[in-house]
Amino acid sequence: MMYQSTRDPHHKKYSAAEVIKMGLAPDGGLFIPESIPALTFENITELCGDSYSIRAAKILSKFLTDYTYEELLADCNAAYAETSFPGGAAPLVNIHDHIYSLELWHGPTAAFKDMALQIMSRLLSRALVKTGETNDALILVATSGDTGKAALEGYKDIDRIKIMVFYPVDGVSRVQKLQMATQTGGNVNVCAIRGNFDDAQTGVKKIFGDADMAAKLLEKGYVLSSANSINWGRLAPQIVYYVSAYCDLLNSGALKMGETMDVCVPTGNFGNIFAGYIAKLMGVPIRHFVCASNKNNILTDFLRTGIYDRNRDFHLTMSPSMDILISSNLERLLCLTAGEERTAMYMESLKKDGVYTVDSDVLAAINENFSGFFADEAATADTIKTYFESYDYLADTHTAVALSSAEQYITTLDSAEVRPIVVDSTASPYKFAADVYESLGKTQPADPLEALDELANATGTEIPYPLRSLAKREVRFTRVIDADDMPAAVLEWC
């Protein structure tokens, strides 16, 4: 299995280890596999009897063919061990009727990013050896909250790797900020920027595209890589849990082999939902994808009009991991739908004017698989309250956006058309405890950290192990810089 850039009409090929090491393609595009491997119903039936780790190793072995199955199984066993994922990874919970919650947040940072980043560090470490790389890897991450902490936790004290995370100083929750600021590890660094997530993401992309910066880092003994979902090594492990969810529906009797499910994903950067689309292309019977957005509903508008326009007001919401106006992984879907030449044209227009309009045939093809819905702040809060009071299910703010969008989607169907819908639950409600607590009709405490205990007392639920005693941990990182100063900060640290 080889890979190519979304913007390269000449289809230059790279190995899996190369793309995991590089992160971003040399032309600024994203890597995609040259073909999609198939999963037969016989394969899926076999996976139904496997543990999550074995499911993951089998799926990844179809994409990462320069890694041995034994290597992948060892890494999956280590990544998804009981010590990191108490009770197991990615449990599927039937909330009510046809709505299922795929809980992806039971890992060491209480967010879905753990599902990929616990194994990605191991894949990168092997990639350095497989590609004969003599320099160390420098991971640069832009985060809207969850990726940063999950990457820091996944890469801490990993040999031959340093990691630096940038986040918007006022664009993450108090819990998320404290999780990053107290991160342990001798090879980690965290820096806040004045601006929003798109400013941080643009800053990281500029560093990746700067040849002079690359030369300076090489002099210091580093090659750049990324832990964001622009890196295929981050996205590939996310394919697994959609396959796993279908297996679990089969095992529970909710579906028979070949019957379809729908999937609803709270979406910011489009990586998580695109991973589900890859699972469908492999052969998993997924009928339709609901792209759920918050008040920053740029993707909803795009899916309805074909116009992607980032020239709009930016809103800080209670679901900050979705406060994004540049959904980078949408480029991968465009490439599969429109081809490399048109994708490169769209991306150039976005870079130059902040807007592009896809051709009518492209929009029609996308709409066969995707539709967009959104929930504003009031709808998000109401969903949290309703789901707790009516179904005894406590959802975080991002999951609530998806639950609201799933309900909206279901209303567009005839009753005979309703299928089980798997809703990605992307974070523990305790990562956003203050907003969840207030959504239940309570008054937020003055200190957002007190909301963890208040929420536990009010709902009778437990604070997950990664977030207990957070206020007592030593704060290590307090620096705040302008986005323009990101390259200098990187060089200074190295």
Beta strands, then each sheet from edge to edge (+ up, - down):
strand 1: 3-5
strand 2: 31-33
strand 3: 92-96
strand 4: 99-103
strand 5: 136-142
strand 6: 161-168
strand 7: 188-194
strand 8: 222-226
strand 9: 261-266
strand 10: 286-293
strand 11: 307-309
strand 12: 355-357
strand 13: 370-374
strand 14: 421-425
strand 15: 480-482
sheet 1: 1+ 2-
sheet 2: 3+ 4- 14- 9- 10- 13-
sheet 3: 8+ 5+ 6+ 7+ 15+
sheet 4: 11+ 12-
end
